């Protein structure tokens, strides 16, 4: 973690009269942000205004940081007392901005009109924005010149609520992305965890750059605004009155990225996608923002695990534990108590019980069974919902590299196009399982493969990611300080 502090003794006036000495403490709490300077000066002649000048840099181009201000002093009893800092000339709360040099002006007499102290200390903190929110309300009217607005949040709308305050608008007319910080984690599962299923091997993976990933699977309502009409396999979409809040189903890989070579040939063609694909349209309608794409398989599992080491993001089935083969097993391969609260699968609403231990598939308009409204179950530790079950989530990779070798920023194997008579049939890895599968199919390390050129019925969806530009790009300049 990069933390750099500046402590400067100054003399200033505050309140109606009196002197106070102030210390200045500039710091960052994010490994990708560095505060480089800070100074605080009173206005002369004194009018209650305090000018705060600061600069910060970021190792990640286009990274937005939240700037927070705090003033505090130690009273006669030795207690630290915080002074409210709510009234600024430029804004009313902490703000998010690019790297650069800034001046903000605090109206001290509005927040603390009678304050007279001798040891006031200011702290200015910079952190990368935790959430990025795209407003899709313009629909197909949005263009590169008139794009969807993008805003940033320091925290979820209401941390006191069980759902974090992510109301229906964030599932339909807005799209929310969570910042995932880089790190190292154990991914995969023992190769013999389930002998009849394809499990990724245990390996250590290091993600070196932060990225954003959507907290919900892309919903039908969001896709309709971007595309102008519903997407997916028309005969297998889950509908009903909550359709817009249910995940996209049955959309092939080429529908997300494009059916021509730029769409289906990751990683050969890099980040290129077809402009008419859903991700291509999202890029255009956000101002030609090329950061949007599917996550790699490693990014998906790293984010879905959120630091957990077991297969369920909780106290469920442990590594290499077969568990019970019965539907009643609390940590078994078929049913799992942790999965039951983490996501929709066969035995908590995905399939329709017919009695006698038999089940059938739900109807398209069923409101009780089938896919669930996104966010219906508990999120993981990083605030991502439905990583287990609901719909399989497509990743970028063509067979991510079925090896136990520890890797840094792994991507799928390069595609040997000469080996395919039809390149649109290159299998792509999907993760997380779906609403009508048993527990072991939804475990975090298990995977399946989808054919980019085929309709994948209602089981296929996607969680969209956004990556910062690669290193070497100049950071965006912030607004200059104003005198």
N, C-alpha and C positions, 0 to 999 in steps of 0.2 A: 504494500500500500504506500503510495507516495503522499507524504504529509510534510508540508513546509510551512513553518510559522514565522510571523513577523510580529515582534512586540516593540512598540514605539511609545515613548512617553511624550504626551502633548499637554498643553494647557488650553482649556476652552471654558466657555460660559454655558450654563444651562439654567433654565427656569428664569425667574424674574431677576435674580441676582445670585452672585456667588461664583466661586471657582471650583473646578474639579479637574483632577488629573485622570487621563484615560489611557488605558493600554489597548493595543490593537492586535487582534489575533486572527490571522487569515489562514484558513486551512482547507484541505480537501479530504473527503472521506471516500474517494473512489480511485482505484488504481490507474484510471485512464485520464484523470483530470489533475492539473497542477496549478495551484494558485501562485502567482509570481510576484504580486505586489499588492499592498493595501495601505491607504492613508486616510485619516479622518480629520477634517478641519471644520471649525465653526465659521459661520458667516460673520464678516465684520463690516459695518457695525452689527452687533448681535441682534438677530431677529427670530431666534429659535430654530433656525435651519442649520443642519449639519450635513456637509458634503462628504460622501464616502466614495473614494476613488479606488478601483481595484482592477486587476488584470488576471486572467487565467488562460492557460493553454490546454489543449486536449490532444492526446495521442491518436484519437479517432476522428478523422475528418467528418464534419457535419453532425458531430455529437452534440446534443443539447444538454446543458447542465442546469440544474435548479440551484438558484442562489438564495441562501437564507441568511437573515441578519438577526443578531441577538446582542442585547446590551444587558450587563449585570454588574452588581457591586456587592461588596461585603459590608453588612451593617455592623453596628456597635456590638451586637451579640455574636458576631462571627458567622452569621448566616448569609448565604449567597441569595441575593434578591434579584430576580429578573425584571427588567424594565420593558414594558410593552413597546414594540416597534411595529406599528400598524399603518402609520400615516406617512406616505412618501409622495413626493410631487409627481412621480412618473407612474405609479401603480399603487395598488392597495394591498397586495400580498406578495409573497416571494415569487420570483419570475424565472422562466426558463429562457436560455439564450445560448448562442454559439460562443466559442472562444473569442476573446477580444479584450478591449479596455473599456471600462464603463465608469460613469459617475451617476450615483443616485443621491437624492437629497431627502433626508429624514426631517420631518417637522416634530422636533422634540417637545415643543410646548403643547402640541395637540395631544400627544400621548402621555407626557409626564410634565404637566405645567409647573409644578412646584418642586421639582427635583433639584436638590443641592447635595452633591456628594464629592468625595475626594479620590475615589478609586474606581470610577466607571470603566468597564472593559467591554470593548466591542469584539464580536466574533462574526466573521463572514465565512460561510461554508458553501462549497460547490460540490454537487453530486450529479451524476448523469440521471436524466429523467427516467423514472421507473416504468412509466407507461406512455405509449404513443397511441393516439386515437385518431382514426380517419373518419370524417363525416361524409357518408355516401349519399346524403340527401339529394344532391344535384342529379343523381342517376346518370343517364346517358348524355345529359346536357354538359357534363364536365368535360373539359378538354385540357390539353397541356398548357394552354394559355389561361384557362379558367378552371383550375384544378379543384379536386376535393380538398377542403381545408384539413390540415393536420395540426393537432394540438398535443400538448404534453402534460402529464399529470405526475405529481410527486408521489401520490398515493392513490389507492382506489377511492371511489367517491364517498363511501361510508364504511370505514373499517369496523364499526360497531355492529354492522349487520352480518348475518350468516352468509349472505350472497355478495358481500363486499360493496353493495350498492350498484352492482352491474345490472341495471334494470333492462326491460325489453328493448329499449332503443339501442343498447350496446350489442344486441343480438340480431338486429334487423337493419337499422339505418346508420349505425356506426360500427366500426371494427376496431377492437382493442388489441394492442400488442404489448407484451411484457418483456422488459429488458432481462436478458440472461447473461450474467457475467461469465468471463472465461474461467477455466479451472480444469482440474484433473479428476477423473472418476473411473471406478471399475464398472464396466458395462458388460453385457452378455450374461450367459448362463452356462452351467456345465453341459457338455455335449450330450450327456446321458440323462438330462433332467426329465425329458419325456422322449422315449425312444421312437415314437411315431410322429414327432413334430420337428420342424426346422427351428432350432434355437441358435441364436448368435453365440459365439464362443466367449468365454471370459477373457477380457483383455483390459488394459489400462489405456484410456483415451484422454488426450489433452486437447482442449479447445482453447486456442490462443487469443481469439478476438470475441468481444461481446456481440450479441445479435438480439434482435427482437423476434418474438414468435407470438402468434395470436393466442389469446387465452381461451378462445372457443374454436371448435371446428367451423370452417366457413359455412354459413347457413344459407338456406335457399333464398331468404329475403335479401341478404347481402349480395349474393350472386346475381339476383334478378336486377338489382339497382345497377350493378356494374355492367351486366351483359344486355339488359333491356328485356329479358325474358328468362324464365326458369331454365336451368341447365340440368343435365343428367339424363338418364335413361327414362323416357317419358312413361314407360309402362311399369316402372318400379320405384318411382319416387314415393316417399311417405308424405301424405297430404294431410287433410283435416284442417281445422280452424287454426292450429298452431303451425301450419306448414312453414311460414317464414322464419320461425325460430328453431326449426329442425334442420339438421345438417344436410348439405348437398349429398346426394347419393347417386351412384351409377355414372359418375363422370369419369371417363377414361383419362389416363395420363396425358394423352395428346389433346384432350379438351382443356386441361389446366395449362399446358405449355405450348400446344400447337402440333399439328400433324406433319408438318414439313420438317426438314432436317434440323433446323434450329430448335424445334420443339422437342423432338424425341431423342436427340443425340447427346444429351449431357453425359459425361463431361467433355466430350470431343469439341463441342461448340461453345463451351463456357456458359456464361449466364444468358446467352441469347435465347429469346423465345419468339414465337410468332405473334405479331401485334394483334391479331384477331382472337387469340386464346384468352381465357379468363384472366390469367396473370398478365398477359400482354396488355389487355384493356385496363387492368388496375394500374399498371405502370403508366400508361398514357394519361389516364384520368387523375393521376396524382402528380402531373407535371413531368412526364418522362422519367419517373423515378425508377431506376433500374435495380434498386435494392430488393424489390419484392420477388420472391420465388418460393418454391417448396424448400423445406429443410432437408439437409442431407440425413442419411439414416443415423449417423453418429450424433448430429445435433438434435435430432428428434429424441433419441433415447436419453441423452444427457439432460435435456430439458424435462422430459417426462418423469425421469427418476427423481429429479430435484434433490439430489444428495442421498437418496435412499439406496440401500445396498441389496434389498430383497426384491423379489419379482413383482411386488404388488404396490409398492409405495406405502407400505404399512407392515403390520405384523402377520402377514399371510404366509404363503408357501415359501420356504427357504430354499437356498441354492441346492440343487440336486435332490430335493425331497420329493418323492413321487406323490405322497399323500394318499388320500382315499380315492377309490374309483367309484364311489357311490355318490348319489346326489345329496346325501345328508352329511357328507364329510365337511367339517368346518374349514379345513384348509386343503381340500382335495383338488384333484385335477378337473373335476366337473363343476363343483360349486365352491365358493370361497367367500368368507364373511367380510374380508377387507374389500374385495372386488364389489361386493354387493352394495357398498356405500360409495364406491369410487366411480362406477359407471354402469351403463346399461348393457346387460348380457342376457343369455338365454333364460336364466332362472330368476331374474328379478324384473321381468316385464318385457323381455325381448320376444319371447314366443308365447303363444296362447295355449294354456293348459287344457287338455281334453279329458283328463282323468286317467287313472291307471298308469301314471308316469309317462303318458304320451303327450306330444305337443304338435301344434300346427303353426304355420306362418301367419302373421297378422294380415288384415286387409289393408289396402292402400290408405284408406281414410280413418284407420283405427287411431283413436286418441290415447288409448291405454297401453297398447303393445307396439312393438316395432321400435324405431328410433325414438329417442327422447328429445325433448326440448333441450338445447345445449345449456349447460350450467345447472342441470337438475340434480347433480350429485356433487359430493364434496370435492374441492380442488386439491391438487397436490401442494407441497410445501411452498412452491413458487407461484401459486395462484393460477395454475393451468387446469382447465376442466376437461373431463371426458377423454383423458389420455388412454383410458382402459375402456374398451367396448364402444358402443354406439355405432360408429362406422370405422372401417379400416382407414388409416391415414396414409396416403401415398407420400413417399419420399422421393428425392431426386435420383437416388442411386440405382444403378444396374449392379446388383449383387455386390453389396458394400465391401466385399473382400472377406470371405469366410475364413479368417485366419485368427489365431490367438496372439499374433504379434502386436505388441503395444505400439500405438500410433499417435501422431500429432495431426490434428485437423484432417482426419481421413475422409476421402471421397470414394465413390464407387469406381469400379474398374472402367478403364477406357473401353469403349465399344469397338469391337472388330467388325466393322460394317461388312467386310467381305464374307463373313461367316453367316450373314443373314440374307436370304432371298427377299425377305420383306422386313426392313428395319423397324417398321412400326410394331413388330411383334417382339421387341426386345423386352424381356421381363424386368419389371421394376419392383423394388422392395416396398411392401406395405407393412405398417406396424399398428399395434393396439387392439386388434380384433374388432368384432362387430356385434350387433345387438342379438343375433340368434346363435352365437357360438358359446361353447362351454368355457369354463374359466381358463384352462391352460392355453387356449387359443388367444386369450386377451392379455396374458402376462406381458410385462414390459420387454423381456428379451426375445419373445417369440416373434416370428416374422412369416410372412407369406409373400407371394409374388403375383403381380398383376401384369397382364398383357396390355401395353399402351394402345393397341389398335382394336381392342374388344370392349364391348359394353360390360361393365362390371356389376350390373344389377344394383340393388340399393346399398350394398355393403361398402362402396368405395367413396371416400371423401378426402379432405385435405385440411391441414392446419398450415396456414401461410406464414412464412418467415420474412424477415427483412434484415439484410446484412449491410453493415457499414462499408463504405468504399475501402478498397485495399490500401494498405500502407503506401505512402509515397505521394498521395494526393494532398495538396495544400489544404489546411483547415480553412473553413469559411470564416471570413472576417466579420467581427461583430461591429455594432454601431460604436462610433468614437465617443469619448467622453465629451460632455458639453459643459462649457464654463458658464 
